[in-house]
Amino acid sequence: MAVATQLGEVLEIYDMKGNIRKVLYGPNGEPDFEIANGYGIPTGIMGFSDVKVTDKYIYAVFHGRSFREISKQVRKGIKGQDGGKYIYVFSLTGEPVCCYTLDRYIYGIDVNEEKGIITAVDVNSDEPIVEFKI
């Protein structure tokens, strides 16, 4: 099983058979917040939006955009692309295998390793279901 932070860059892997837990921290680390009027306001980055574990690998959709960058676009009236542009691939023990840089921003994924296809959801498109060869 694997879980990831929506904010920041943290991935946790649980081996239920071996009762092992491993926590991986990317360069952006744990989520960053400021407290304002009793609310936690994110100040770091948008992190992961989906994680899939297969028999061979862990796939994670990563955004990596700072809230500062996002808020600048909003203030200027620029409609940004919503979602992540990267798919990180890890071994089942958490070792980085590769990173796919996509030509569009996505949120959710499904992985079919037999066919070599990742099916994804692009919330910015009128045709939101897209496929990528792996």
N, C-alpha and C positions, 0 to 999 in steps of 0.2 A: 504494500500500500504506500502511496506517496501523497503528500499534501504540500501546498505552496502558499505563500503569502500573496494576497491581492495587492498589497502595498509593500514596498521594499523588495528584497531579493533573497528569500529564504525558502529552501526546499527541505522537507523532512521525509525520510524514507523509513518505513517500518517493515522488517522481515518478521512476519508473524510466526513462522516455523522456528526460526532461530532466536526469537525474542530479542532482536537487535534493532536499535534506533540510531539513525545517523542524521545529523543536521548539517546541511551545506549552506554556506553564506557566500553570496556573490559580492561583487564590489560595492553594491549599494546597501548591503546588510539588512538589518531589521527596519521595519517601518518607522518613519519619523513623523511626529505630531507636535503641534503647538496647541495649548488649551486656550480657547477664547469663549467667554460667556458660558463656561461649563461644557463646551463641545470640543472634541478632539478634531482639529483641522489638519489634514495631511500636508506635510511640507516636503516629503521626499519624492519618491517616484511611484508611478503605477507599475506594479510588478507582474504577477502571473494571472492569467484568466482561465486557464484550463490545464489539467494534468491527466495524462493517460498512461497506464502501466500495461505493458504487454508481456508476453512470455520472455522477450529478449531485452527490451529497453523501457525507459521512462521518457515520455515526450511531454514537454511543457511549453505552452504559449506564453511568450514574454513580451511585455510592452516596453518598459525601460524609459518612458518619457517622464520628465520631471513635472511636478504640479506647477512650478514656476513657468515653465514653457507653455503648458496647457492654459494657464490663466492669462498669459500674455496674448495668446491667440484669441481667447474669448473676449478680452478687453478691446482688441483691435477689430473684432467682428469677423475674424477669419474662422471659417468652419474647418476644424481639424479632422483628421481621420481617426475614428474610434477603433481601438483594438491594438493587438500586438503584431509586430512585423517579423518576429523571430520565433522559431521553434528550436528550443534547446533539447538535445538528446543526451541522455545519461545511461550508463550501464545500470543494472539492477542494484549495484552496490554504490552508485552515486558518482562514478568516474565520468567526466565529460567525454562524450563520443564525437559529437559534431554540433554545429549550429546552422540551421537553415535561415537565410535571409529571404523573405518573401517579397513579391512585387505588389502586395496589398496588405491591408490590416485585417486581422481576423480575431475571433473570440474563441469559440469552441471547436474541438477537433475530434475526429475518430480516426483510428489508425488501422489499416489493413496491411500488415507486413507481408503476407503471402502474395498479394497483388502489387505491393510496392506503392500504395496510395494513401495519402492523408486527405480526408474529406474535412472541410472546414466551413465555418459560418462567417461571412463577411457582412456585418451589420450596416455597412456604408453603401451597399449595392441593392438595386432592385431585384437582382438575381443572386441571392445570398449564399447559395450552396456552391462551393468551389472545390476542385480537386488539385492536388499537387503530387507529382511523382517523387518517390524517395529512392 
